[in-house]
């Protein structure tokens, strides 16, 4: 691990896993430390993964200025890390909320990004409401945890933040393609990897215009791979096609048996898809 100083002095931790051409990886949550990315299903066998702890998470500093936890600032942090580590042009990977971070970065600095991997992105920042969540969840109705998870999912909509945090634990089976021991161990890590302050501070500043940002995606010159899970009941799978319609150079890979963390559910399929794309 090494620390990189952001423009405002905040120290950002970057963890290195594996060897080979670098791939800068930005986690989601929002507010979750990069540890949960692990080695991205063995992607580290041929790539040097640079796993960034966003400010306020993991081994990175929690800034005194809480407004700097917003996603706009996190995109600037990616630029600072890229410059400090001499990654230009860079291959980048974002997961979940981290997809918005790397997309904002690529919009602002199009010449600095070569290839971009978006893993299970959310459409909500662009005012796209997921339209396939009910169908995806209903496919799991025969599983023993389904009733409790569904009840908690419905109650979360009207719960206060503290109660919502507790109910979320009941919904975690919906995050994965299989609720087996591997998934349960991975999910349990969220309890210590999450920063509630970083999560709460992530929301874009008041001037953020989802439609304008969505239109600006057309300016991204990098080649893009969008990877989604067919069993992702957190952000859904249909968002991939919507993003691909806007991004000029985008391909979509759907891993049918995977959920929101495809490298945990289907590591071989995930690794093969990303390796092939990065190799060009």
Secondary structure, DSSP 4 states (H G I P E B T S, - for coil): -EEEE-TTS-EEEEEEES-SEEEEEE--TTTB-GGGGTTTTTGGGTEEEEEE--TTSTTS---S-GGGGSHHHHHHHHHHHHHHTT-SSEEEEEETHHHHHHHHHHHH-GGGEEEEEEES--SGGGT---SSHHHHHHTTTTSTTHHHHHHHHHHHTTS-HHHHHHHHHHHGGGGSS--SHHHHHHHHTHHHHB-HHHHHH-SPPTT--HHHHHHHGGG--SEEEEEEETT-TTT-STHHHHHHHHSTTEEEEEETT--S-HHHH-HHHHHHHHHHHHH-
